[in-house]
Amino acid sequence: MLFRFLLAPLCLMLPLLTPAQDLKIPLEEVAQTGHYQPIGVGISHKGRIFMTFPKKENDKNYSYDYGLAELVNGKRVPYPNALWNQWDSTQAPTRFVNVQAAVVDADDNLWVLDPSNPDDQAPVISGIKLLKINLTTNKVERVYRFEDLPRERTALNDVRIDLSRQLAYLSDPMLAALVVLDLRTGKSRIVLQGHRSTAAEPGFVLRLDGQEVKDKTDKPFSSNVNGIALTHDYQYFYYRAINQTKLWRIRAEYLADASLSPAALAAKVEEVGETGVSHGMLADQAGNIYLSDSPNYAVRRVTPQGRLETLVHDPRLSWPDTFALGYDGYLYLTATQINRAPKYHRGESKVDYPFRLYRLKLPAAGQ
């Protein structure tokens, strides 16, 4: 059965995605992190593993010590040093508040996104930042602070680096928009705000572990644009909201063109197809787009040929959130179990501790 597309104004349509067989790749455990919940993961060109950990104010079951850590011999070490990880609200500009993403670019620099909004609270304005860290010197080279965004109502979530244009592309679920940051000037722009590709579908409620993901007030979890991916040739940018089932893309050249009107940019958006509920996303050098599949505890990918493949299905993959490609041929990923937090179970944790980092061996080209 082919996946259906819904006709949408101002959207280009791609060929239908076709389902392919389950590849049944084994899931391997890389490390355990105890009660420390991993969100982001980044892998350097030399195989160094970096992980991010959110700060939570209202979860007595959760532990917090470092916002960003390097995994060394299976142990978490604060990175780039202990001072950055020593939380002090008066020092938010030079401390991690609530680190979300850790992404390694093509030049082997580490980019760390701190939206500074712990536990779904209002952001600590002075703490909102994107760091560029030199992995050779382990020094912070530059900090971007997004002072031209409405920071009191922003919640930056993920980032991809376009070295060819010296731009960063970020998702912001709170603004229901993408953000384009000029890495030279530090200026940013909000684009595609409220477009159907960046907005959650009204009335869409996640159902995971056999139940709806709602808090004690019966308010459902909802997120606008969240997962993003940039192809290695910097040609296409893929993105999607959690609370909808479609995957979208746009040429990066259009995101980079500040002269395009909102309507003109919206007309460049392409609907890739129905891919189910997903959180994390990533592109590889072959042009495959990897997506998590939370309801089915799985990882899927969209191939350049338009096949929708399931790589692995494993009950340990509860809310697989972030992917990173290792130069060892593995895809690394975190399983956050967000839907099992006390917030969605009337104060009782359903988390299966310890938290873990996983990986799976990617099939060779042509397989």
N, C-alpha and C positions, 0 to 999 in steps of 0.2 A: 504494500500500500504506500502510495506517495504522500508526502506531507503537503497539506494545503497552504496556500497563501491567501491572505485577505487583502483585497484591493484597498489601497490607501492613497490619498492625495499626497502629492509632493514626495513620492517615494518611487525609486526605480526598483524593478523586480528582477531577481536572478533566477536561473534555472531551478527547478524543484530539487530539494534534497532527497536522496534515496537512502533508505535504511540498509545497512550492511550487517554482516554477521558479527556476533560477539567474539572478540579476539581472545578473551579469557587469559589476560596477562596476569601473572601472580603479583600480589601486593606484598612488599617487603617493609618491615619495620626498621627505621634508621636509628631513632632515639626516643627516649621517654623524657617528658618534662614535668612529671609530677602533677601538682595542682596549678602549675603555671600554664595558662592557655596560650598556645601559639596561634598567631594570626598570619603574619606575612613570613615569607621565606625567600631568600636570595642566594644564588650560588655564583661565586666568582669564577673567573677563567681558570684559576688554579685549584678549584674545588673547595674553597672555603665556604662554609655554610653560615648564613646569618638569619636570625629569626627575630620577629617582633612579638611583643606581649602587651596586651591592653591593660590600662589601669582601670580598676573598677572600685567604686566607692561603696556600693551597697550589696555586695555578695560576700557573706561571711565564710563561704566555702572556698573562696578563691584566694590564691596567694599572689603577691606582686613584689618583685624586687628590681627587675631590669626591664626597661622599655625595649632595648635592643641588645641582643647578645650574639656572640659568635659561638658556634658549637665546636669545642676543642676536645678531642678524645671522648666524645659523648657527654661532655659537661658544658654547661652554659657559662660563658665568661662575658662580663659587661663590655660593650663596645660602643664607641671607640675607646672609652675609658670609664672608670667608675663615677667620675664627676658628672658626666652627661646623664648618667642614670640615677643620680642622687636627687630625688624629687624634692623641690622646694618651690612653692608657688610664687615666692618673691623673685625667683631667678628663672622663671619660665622661658625667657628668650634663649637661655643657654643650658636648659635642662629638658629632658624628654618628659612630656606630659602624658601623652597617650599615643604611642607610635603605632601606625597602621601598616605601612608598606615599606619593604626593603627591596629595591630593584637594582640589578647590576646592568650597566649599559655595555655597548659594544666595545668601549675603550677600557673596560674593567674598572669603572668607578662605581661606587655604591651610592644610591640615592635613597634617602630615608624620609618618609612623609610622616609628619606629626600633626594631625588635625586638631590636637589639643582639646578634645571633647570627651573626657572620661565618663564612662557609665551613662551614656546618652544624655549628659548634662550640657548646659550651655558652654560653649568653648571658652577656654582661658585665652583671651584675644592675643595677648602678648606672646603666647606660646605656639601659635600657628606657624608652621615652617616646613620647608623642604631643604634638606641638607645634601650637599655633594661631598662625599668623603673619598679621598685618594687612598686606594687600597695598598699602594706601595709604601706610603708614609704613615697610613692610618690617621691622617689629619683631616679635619673639616676644612674644605677649601672655600666653600661659599654657602650662605644661608639665604633662602628666599622667603619673604614674610607675607606676601599676598596682601599688601596694605591697600591695594586698589579693589579688593573684593569686599562685599558686605560681610565682614568676618564674624559679626555677632549672630548671623544666621547661616553660616556655612558649615559644611562637614565633609571636607575633602576625604576621599576614600582610597583611591589607587592612582598610580602614576606610570607613564611610559615615556621614555626619552628618545627623541628624534634628533640624532646627532647631525644628520644631513642638513637640517634646517635650524638647528640650535633652538629647538622648542621642546617643551614638556606638555603632554596631554594628561589631564586629570579628570576623574569622575567626581561629581559632587551630588550625592543622593539628596541632601537637604535642599539644594537649589534646583534639583531635577535638571541638571545641566552638565555640559562638559566645560572645562576650563583650559585655555591655551596660554601657556606661560612662555614668554620670550626669555631664554636663558642668558642672553646678552644684556638686556636692559632691566630685567626683573619685572616688566610690565605683564599683566595678564588680561585676558578677555573671557567673558562668559558667552558660550555659544549653545545653540539648540536647546535653550531653556524651555521646558514644558512641552517639547515636541513629543509626539507619540512614541518615538524611539527611546527617549530618555525618561519617560514617566511610567510609574507603576500603573497597571491596568486597574481601573476602579472596581472595587469589590473582590479583587483577587486575593484569596487567603491561602497561605502555605499550609500544606498538610504533610507533616513529617512524623515518622515513628507511629503512624496510624492515628494521629490526632492533629487538630488545627493548632497552629502556633499563635496563641493568644495569651495576654497577660491576665492578671487577676481582675482587671476591670473589663475584661472581654475585648480589649483592643488588640487587633491582630498585628503581628509583625508586618511591616511594609517598608520596602526600599525602592527608590527610583534608581536611576542609572548607577551601576555598581561595578561589575566586572568589565575590564577593558583589555585589549590586546593590540599590539602594533606589529605588523609583519616585518621581518628582518630587512627587507629591501626598502622599508619606510614608505611603501606605497599605499597600504590600506590600514585603517584603524577600525577595529571591531569593538562593539560595546553592547550592553544590554542592562535592563533593570532586573532585579530579582523577582519582583512581583509581576512578571509576565513571562511568556514562553517563547518569544521571538528573539532572534539574533539579527543585529543590524551592522552595517559598515558604511564607511565613507572614505573617499580618497584623502590621504593626509594633506595633499596639496590644497584641497579646498578648506580644510581646517586652518591651514597656515595663511590663507588669503583673507586678510583683514578688510579688504575692499568689498567682499561679498555681503550683501544685505542678509538679514535673517531669513527672508523668504527664499533668496537665491541659494543660500547654504542648505536650507531644508530640502530644496529640490534635488540636491546632490545625494541625499541619504538613500541607501539601498537596503531593502529588506532581504536578508539572507534566507530565512525560513524558520520553521518551527523546530526548536531544539530542546524544549522542556525547561524546567526550572533549573537555574544555574547561578552560582555565586562567583567562583574564580574562573579566570580565562587566561590563555597564553597562546602565542604563536611560535612555531618553530621555523627553522631555516627552510624547510620544504614547503611552507605555506599552510601546514595543518593548524587548525584552531582548536585548542583543547578547552573543554568545558566540564565543570563539575555537574553532577546530576544527583542532587540531594535526595529527592523522593525515592530513588532507586539505589542509593549508596554506591554510586558509580562514577566513572570518568569516561567522557565521550570526546570525540573529535569530529570536526568537519574537515574533510580532505579537499584539496584543490579541485578534485574531480566531482565534488558535490555529494560524496557519500557521508552519511552520518553513522560513525562507527562507535561501538562500545568497547573500550579497552579493558576495563576491569569492573567487576561487580563484587563488592565485599562489604559485609555488615559493619566492619570497622570504620567505613567512610561515612561518618555522621557529620553532615555539613562540611564537606571538603571545600576549603575556602580559597587557598592561594597555591599557585603553581610556580615552579622554577625549573629551568632546564639545566641539568648538570652536563659538564663536558665529558662525563663518563658514559653518556648515552642513556641516562635515567631521567625520568620526570619525577621531581620531588613535590610533595604536597602536604599541607596541614589539614587536620580534621578538627574543627573547632567545637563541635557539639553545641553551638549557640542555642539551638532550640531546646536543649536539655537543661539550660540554666534555671535557677530558682524563679527567675522573673516569669517564666512561662509555665511554672508548675506550682503556683501559689506558695512560693517560698521554699519549696523542697527541691534540692538538686537531684537531677537524674543523670548527671554526667558519669560516664564510665572512666574512672581514673585508672592509671595516669593518662594525661594527654600524650600524644605521640606524633612524631614526624614519620611520614612514609615515603616510599619511592616505588616506581615500577619501570622495568626495562622497556624502552620503546622499540617497536619492531623496526627492522632495517627497511630502507627504502624499497618500495615495491611489494612489501608483504602486506 
